[in-house]
C-alpha cells in the first residue's frame, strides 16, 4: 500500500518578496520596502490576481490513477507524471468507503458501518493481488508495459510533479478543498495548503487560510 502525500520540490526564492517587488513596478522608489503584508492583502482583497503569477511552486504528489486525472484537469499547471509505459507500476492506494450523496452526485457521506469498511478494504486488497499477479505474468510473457497496464485497477499508485504560479495554486486550493471535491483529492489539496502556509505565511494570512487549514486537517483524521 502506498501513502498519499505531497512534498515540496521547489519554490521561487523569497516568493512573497518577489511578488511584492514586482507589484511595485510603478513605484520604483518603494520597491525594496520589506513590509509587504499590506500590499499583498490589498491585492487579495481587490482581486488583483495577476501579480501572484510572478512566483512559482512545484509539488510532488503521490496519489492513485483514479485521482490523478482530476488533478490533471487544472490546465494552468504544467505536469510530469510517472509513466506506466516506461516503468513498472508497484503499489496501490487504499480508498475509504463512503455512501453516495443523495442530492449531489459529486458528494459522499462518511456514515458506513465498520463491517462494510472492512469488506471494502479487503476487496481492494484481493483485487490488487489478483491484478498485480496477472500484470507481472504479462510482463514475464514479454507483453509491453503499455499493454500490461490495462490489467491494473484505478487505485494503482502514481506520482506526478505539479508546477504552477502562486495564482494557480491559490485557486486550485480554494476549489479543491471544497466539500464537493472527492475526499481523496480534497486530502491532497489540504496537504498542498499546508505547504503553501509554510512557504507563504503572509499570503496565507491575507487569504485567511491559517484557521481554515487547521480545521480541515482536524476533520481529515479518521
C-alpha positions, 0 to 999 in steps of 0.5 A, spaced: 500 500 500 502 506 498 501 513 502 498 519 499 502 525 500 505 531 497 512 534 498 515 540 496 520 540 490 521 547 489 519 554 490 521 561 487 526 564 492 523 569 497 516 568 493 512 573 497 518 578 496 518 577 489 511 578 488 511 584 492 517 587 488 514 586 482 507 589 484 511 595 485 513 596 478 510 603 478 513 605 484 520 604 483 522 608 489 518 603 494 520 597 491 525 594 496 520 596 502 520 589 506 513 590 509 509 587 504 503 584 508 499 590 506 500 590 499 499 583 498 492 583 502 490 589 498 491 585 492 487 579 495 482 583 497 481 587 490 482 581 486 488 583 483 490 576 481 495 577 476 501 579 480 501 572 484 503 569 477 510 572 478 512 566 483 512 559 482 511 552 486 512 545 484 509 539 488 510 532 488 504 528 489 503 521 490 496 519 489 492 513 485 490 513 477 483 514 479 485 521 482 490 523 478 486 525 472 482 530 476 488 533 478 490 533 471 484 537 469 487 544 472 490 546 465 494 552 468 499 547 471 504 544 467 505 536 469 510 530 469 507 524 471 510 517 472 509 513 466 506 506 466 509 505 459 516 506 461 516 503 468 513 498 472 507 500 476 508 497 484 503 499 489 496 501 490 492 506 494 487 504 499 480 508 498 475 509 504 468 507 503 463 512 503 455 512 501 453 516 495 450 523 496 443 523 495 442 530 492 449 531 489 452 526 485 459 529 486 458 528 494 459 522 499 457 521 506 462 518 511 456 514 515 458 506 513 458 501 518 465 498 520 463 491 517 462 494 510 469 498 511 472 492 512 469 488 506 471 494 502 478 494 504 479 487 503 476 487 496 481 492 494 486 488 497 484 481 493 483 485 487 490 488 487 493 481 488 489 478 483 491 484 478 498 485 480 499 477 479 496 477 472 500 484 470 507 481 472 505 474 468 504 479 462 510 482 463 514 475 464 510 473 457 514 479 454 507 483 453 509 491 453 508 495 459 503 499 455 499 493 454 500 490 461 497 496 464 490 495 462 490 489 467 491 494 473 485 497 477 484 505 478 487 505 485 494 503 482 499 508 485 502 514 481 506 520 482 506 526 478 510 533 479 505 539 479 508 546 477 504 552 477 504 560 479 502 562 486 495 564 482 494 557 480 495 554 486 491 559 490 485 557 486 486 550 485 486 550 493 480 554 494 476 549 489 479 543 491 478 543 498 471 544 497 466 539 500 464 537 493 471 535 491 472 527 492 475 526 499 481 523 496 483 529 492 480 534 497 486 530 502 491 532 497 489 539 496 489 540 504 496 537 504 498 542 498 495 548 503 499 546 508 505 547 504 503 553 501 502 556 509 509 554 510 512 557 504 507 563 504 505 565 511 503 572 509 499 570 503 496 565 507 494 570 512 491 575 507 487 569 504 485 567 511 487 560 510 491 559 517 484 557 521 481 554 515 487 549 514 487 547 521 480 545 521 480 541 515 486 537 517 482 536 524 476 533 520 481 529 515 483 524 521 479 518 521 
